[in-house]
């Protein structure tokens, strides 16, 4: 059986443990963690890496001219392999008018069950 080994720095808490993650088939062994969060992070990062996506989109005023950039993010993590597809789809969104922090600007992006939300408010 082929075994993969990965060295990671855990980002689950401020300690930043150096993790060693060994993957052999369906078996995943994490060492170097000082807490349970490190074990969970190591397993997830090697088996199914996910990320929160942050970017911006243009909000247009009533005259249909670009007015302001609005920062947005995914409301949850998505598979790392889908990040660029997610950003490409978000960049196609055109909003007009007022936007409030937390407003959903894209629902269920890429059918991943995750919404894209505004991270600040814009008023005209």
Backbone as CSV, one residue per row, in Angstrom:
resi,resn,N_x,N_y,N_z,CA_x,CA_y,CA_z,C_x,C_y,C_z
1,UNK,0.839,-1.178,0.000,0.000,0.000,0.000,0.891,1.251,0.000
2,UNK,0.572,2.189,-0.861,1.330,3.427,-0.972,0.881,4.388,0.119
3,UNK,1.872,4.998,0.796,1.551,5.934,1.846,2.039,7.328,1.443
4,UNK,1.155,8.315,1.595,1.520,9.716,1.375,1.769,10.352,2.724
5,UNK,2.726,11.275,2.756,2.960,12.019,3.989,2.960,13.500,3.654
6,UNK,2.262,14.276,4.477,2.153,15.724,4.303,2.561,16.412,5.591
7,UNK,3.280,17.526,5.459,3.639,18.358,6.605,2.830,19.646,6.488
8,UNK,2.099,19.986,7.530,1.233,21.155,7.531,1.413,21.954,8.812
9,UNK,1.118,23.231,8.737,1.007,24.049,9.941,-0.480,24.226,10.194
10,UNK,-0.921,23.836,11.359,-2.336,23.927,11.703,-2.741,25.391,11.877
11,UNK,-3.899,25.737,11.305,-4.411,27.106,11.423,-5.697,27.160,12.255
12,UNK,-5.996,26.091,12.970,-7.239,26.042,13.748,-7.208,26.883,15.012
13,UNK,-6.036,27.150,15.537,-5.910,28.002,16.723,-4.577,28.748,16.637
14,UNK,-4.320,29.669,17.534,-3.092,30.478,17.456,-1.787,29.720,17.709
15,UNK,-1.844,28.496,18.219,-0.615,27.762,18.534,0.182,27.459,17.264
16,UNK,-0.469,27.054,16.184,0.222,26.771,14.923,1.075,25.518,14.970
17,UNK,0.503,24.423,15.415,1.242,23.163,15.519,1.729,22.688,14.153
18,UNK,2.917,22.095,14.126,3.435,21.470,12.917,2.880,20.045,12.881
19,UNK,2.031,19.787,11.897,1.373,18.494,11.785,2.063,17.618,10.765
20,UNK,2.084,16.351,11.052,2.508,15.342,10.091,1.280,14.481,9.827
21,UNK,0.862,14.437,8.569,-0.339,13.694,8.211,0.057,12.573,7.265
22,UNK,-0.219,11.347,7.687,0.079,10.169,6.870,-1.222,9.598,6.340
23,UNK,-1.263,9.397,5.030,-2.454,8.899,4.364,-2.112,7.581,3.688
24,UNK,-2.798,6.520,4.091,-2.623,5.196,3.499,-4.011,4.632,3.224
25,UNK,-4.429,4.708,1.962,-5.782,4.269,1.627,-6.787,5.176,2.300
26,UNK,-7.692,4.587,3.074,-8.693,5.369,3.807,-8.222,5.755,5.204
27,UNK,-7.051,5.273,5.605,-6.525,5.558,6.940,-5.734,6.861,6.936
28,UNK,-6.052,7.741,7.889,-5.361,9.015,8.026,-4.860,9.121,9.460
29,UNK,-3.547,9.322,9.616,-2.944,9.464,10.938,-2.324,10.846,11.045
30,UNK,-2.774,11.603,12.031,-2.255,12.950,12.261,-1.453,12.941,13.550
31,UNK,-0.230,13.466,13.491,0.596,13.603,14.693,1.123,15.039,14.753
32,UNK,1.527,15.455,15.928,2.071,16.792,16.132,1.044,17.785,16.651
33,UNK,-0.220,17.400,16.641,-1.269,18.308,17.114,-1.327,18.314,18.636
34,UNK,-1.638,19.493,19.184,-1.783,19.614,20.634,-3.235,19.582,21.079
35,UNK,-4.163,19.577,20.099,-5.575,19.528,20.454,-6.348,18.777,19.367
36,UNK,-7.584,18.493,19.645,-8.447,17.758,18.710,-8.673,18.544,17.419
37,UNK,-8.699,19.883,17.512,-8.887,20.703,16.316,-7.781,20.455,15.292
38,UNK,-6.577,20.262,15.761,-5.449,20.001,14.867,-5.621,18.689,14.125
39,UNK,-6.098,17.690,14.810,-6.342,16.396,14.163,-7.415,16.539,13.087
40,UNK,-8.498,17.222,13.417,-9.576,17.419,12.443,-9.095,18.229,11.244
41,UNK,-8.330,19.301,11.505,-7.806,20.132,10.429,-6.892,19.323,9.513
42,UNK,-5.978,18.568,10.087,-5.034,17.778,9.297,-5.735,16.783,8.392
43,UNK,-6.715,16.078,8.940,-7.465,15.110,8.134,-8.207,15.797,6.999
44,UNK,-8.909,16.866,7.324,-9.704,17.568,6.321,-8.814,18.171,5.230
45,UNK,-7.698,18.739,5.612,-6.815,19.405,4.656,-6.198,18.422,3.655
46,UNK,-5.969,17.212,4.074,-5.373,16.219,3.181,-6.438,15.491,2.363
47,UNK,-7.567,15.177,2.969,-8.609,14.391,2.300,-9.551,15.258,1.472
48,UNK,-9.975,16.407,2.016,-10.965,17.251,1.349,-10.693,18.723,1.659
49,UNK,-9.638,19.310,1.054,-9.305,20.700,1.377,-10.399,21.663,0.922
50,UNK,-10.727,22.600,1.796,-11.790,23.576,1.521,-11.317,24.967,1.918
51,UNK,-11.923,25.970,1.299,-11.559,27.353,1.578,-12.790,28.250,1.560
52,UNK,-12.708,29.349,2.300,-13.656,30.455,2.191,-13.118,31.327,1.059
53,UNK,-13.982,31.758,0.156,-13.562,32.604,-0.962,-13.970,34.044,-0.663
54,UNK,-13.043,34.972,-0.818,-13.335,36.392,-0.689,-12.934,37.088,-1.981
55,UNK,-13.764,37.994,-2.437,-13.476,38.760,-3.653,-14.361,39.999,-3.635
56,UNK,-14.473,40.666,-4.764,-15.337,41.846,-4.839,-16.094,41.854,-6.159
57,UNK,-17.214,42.566,-6.167,-17.998,42.745,-7.377,-18.384,44.219,-7.489
58,UNK,-18.763,44.616,-8.687,-19.130,46.007,-8.921,-20.618,46.208,-8.678
59,UNK,-20.941,47.279,-7.968,-22.329,47.673,-7.767,-22.559,48.914,-8.622
60,UNK,-23.649,48.900,-9.370,-23.969,49.986,-10.295,-25.015,50.916,-9.693
61,UNK,-24.929,52.183,-10.064,-25.940,53.139,-9.614,-27.123,53.117,-10.582
62,UNK,-28.079,54.006,-10.384,-29.287,54.030,-11.214,-29.009,54.356,-12.678
63,UNK,-27.873,54.984,-12.963,-27.510,55.330,-14.340,-26.787,54.194,-15.059
64,UNK,-26.710,53.032,-14.405,-26.040,51.853,-14.965,-24.540,52.068,-15.157
65,UNK,-23.950,52.975,-14.400,-22.506,53.145,-14.449,-21.906,52.553,-13.178
66,UNK,-20.697,52.018,-13.325,-20.036,51.408,-12.176,-19.884,52.454,-11.081
67,UNK,-20.239,52.075,-9.882,-20.220,53.035,-8.788,-19.204,52.668,-7.718
68,UNK,-19.334,51.486,-7.159,-18.452,51.073,-6.058,-18.151,49.586,-6.154
69,UNK,-17.057,49.208,-5.522,-16.738,47.798,-5.374,-17.305,47.312,-4.042
70,UNK,-17.896,46.131,-4.062,-18.482,45.532,-2.871,-17.711,44.269,-2.532
71,UNK,-17.204,44.192,-1.319,-16.524,42.972,-0.899,-17.563,41.907,-0.548
72,UNK,-17.286,40.682,-0.989,-18.176,39.546,-0.753,-17.352,38.341,-0.327
73,UNK,-18.030,37.357,0.251,-17.362,36.103,0.619,-18.366,34.974,0.601
74,UNK,-17.853,33.762,0.505,-18.733,32.610,0.623,-19.112,32.477,2.094
75,UNK,-20.361,32.110,2.351,-20.852,31.994,3.719,-20.301,30.752,4.420
76,UNK,-19.712,29.874,3.668,-19.089,28.668,4.211,-17.946,28.257,3.300
77,UNK,-17.267,27.201,3.681,-16.139,26.777,2.852,-16.608,25.947,1.665
78,UNK,-15.822,26.006,0.585,-16.110,25.246,-0.627,-14.877,24.423,-0.960
79,UNK,-15.017,23.378,-1.789,-13.837,22.606,-2.168,-12.780,23.495,-2.820
80,UNK,-11.542,23.323,-2.412,-10.444,24.142,-2.917,-10.377,24.099,-4.445
81,UNK,-10.675,22.965,-5.035,-10.622,22.811,-6.486,-11.658,23.660,-7.209
82,UNK,-12.667,24.156,-6.507,-13.726,24.967,-7.113,-13.529,26.471,-6.905
83,UNK,-12.440,26.865,-6.275,-12.227,28.283,-5.958,-12.248,29.186,-7.191
84,UNK,-11.502,28.843,-8.232,-11.413,29.706,-9.410,-12.738,29.748,-10.167
85,UNK,-13.447,28.626,-10.217,-14.771,28.621,-10.844,-15.728,29.513,-10.067
86,UNK,-15.626,29.482,-8.760,-16.472,30.302,-7.894,-16.215,31.786,-8.147
87,UNK,-14.948,32.185,-8.168,-14.605,33.587,-8.395,-15.065,34.026,-9.780
88,UNK,-14.878,33.187,-10.785,-15.300,33.536,-12.147,-16.806,33.788,-12.200
89,UNK,-17.575,32.973,-11.525,-19.027,33.157,-11.507,-19.420,34.421,-10.736
90,UNK,-18.770,34.671,-9.614,-19.052,35.867,-8.826,-18.764,37.119,-9.643
91,UNK,-17.687,37.119,-10.406,-17.308,38.297,-11.194,-18.338,38.630,-12.274
92,UNK,-19.207,37.694,-12.632,-20.248,37.940,-13.628,-21.481,38.623,-13.026
93,UNK,-21.567,38.663,-11.704,-22.729,39.242,-11.026,-22.700,40.754,-11.165
94,UNK,-23.838,41.308,-11.478,-24.001,42.759,-11.554,-25.133,43.154,-10.611
95,UNK,-24.806,43.958,-9.620,-25.798,44.420,-8.651,-26.118,45.882,-8.905
96,UNK,-27.345,46.241,-8.594,-27.758,47.635,-8.713,-28.489,48.038,-7.447
97,UNK,-28.158,49.215,-6.928,-28.858,49.741,-5.771,-28.171,49.423,-4.460
98,UNK,-28.896,49.683,-3.380,-28.357,49.498,-2.033,-28.141,48.023,-1.710
99,UNK,-27.081,47.758,-0.979,-26.765,46.410,-0.514,-26.427,46.512,0.966
100,UNK,-26.950,45.596,1.754,-26.680,45.572,3.191,-25.737,44.418,3.518
101,UNK,-24.921,44.626,4.537,-24.027,43.569,4.972,-24.849,42.313,5.279
102,UNK,-24.400,41.179,4.799,-25.104,39.916,5.010,-26.081,39.546,3.914
103,UNK,-26.397,40.499,3.019,-27.294,40.180,1.898,-26.685,39.077,1.032
104,UNK,-27.514,38.142,0.615,-27.065,37.082,-0.289,-27.001,37.662,-1.693
105,UNK,-25.826,37.624,-2.310,-25.672,38.146,-3.671,-25.646,37.018,-4.706
106,UNK,-25.285,35.823,-4.287,-25.388,34.621,-5.123,-25.854,33.498,-4.205
107,UNK,-26.945,32.879,-4.580,-27.482,31.775,-3.784,-26.961,30.451,-4.326
108,UNK,-26.505,29.589,-3.433,-26.086,28.228,-3.789,-25.088,28.213,-4.951
109,UNK,-23.985,28.894,-4.762,-22.983,29.009,-5.827,-22.486,27.634,-6.276
110,UNK,-22.445,27.431,-7.571,-21.981,26.187,-8.199,-22.704,24.953,-7.654
111,UNK,-23.908,25.143,-7.146,-24.691,24.047,-6.548,-23.936,23.353,-5.415
112,UNK,-23.159,24.117,-4.671,-22.375,23.574,-3.561,-23.078,23.729,-2.218
113,UNK,-24.265,24.357,-2.233,-24.994,24.564,-0.986,-24.459,25.705,-0.154
114,UNK,-23.687,26.595,-0.771,-23.077,27.720,-0.066,-23.468,29.017,-0.779
115,UNK,-23.926,30.000,-0.014,-24.272,31.304,-0.567,-23.064,32.222,-0.559
116,UNK,-23.111,33.257,-1.394,-22.128,34.332,-1.384,-22.831,35.553,-0.795
117,UNK,-22.212,36.163,0.217,-22.845,37.264,0.941,-21.981,38.523,0.913
118,UNK,-22.651,39.671,1.040,-21.964,40.953,1.125,-21.304,41.070,2.491
119,UNK,-20.098,41.617,2.515,-19.392,41.786,3.789,-19.394,43.233,4.265
120,UNK,-20.063,44.102,3.494,-20.253,45.493,3.932,-21.505,46.038,3.251
121,UNK,-21.942,47.187,3.674,-23.129,47.809,3.100,-22.733,48.924,2.140
122,UNK,-23.573,49.116,1.110,-23.392,50.220,0.170,-24.752,50.888,0.008
123,UNK,-24.759,52.211,0.136,-25.986,52.981,-0.082,-25.709,54.084,-1.085
124,UNK,-26.694,54.395,-1.852,-26.567,55.467,-2.849,-27.299,56.698,-2.382
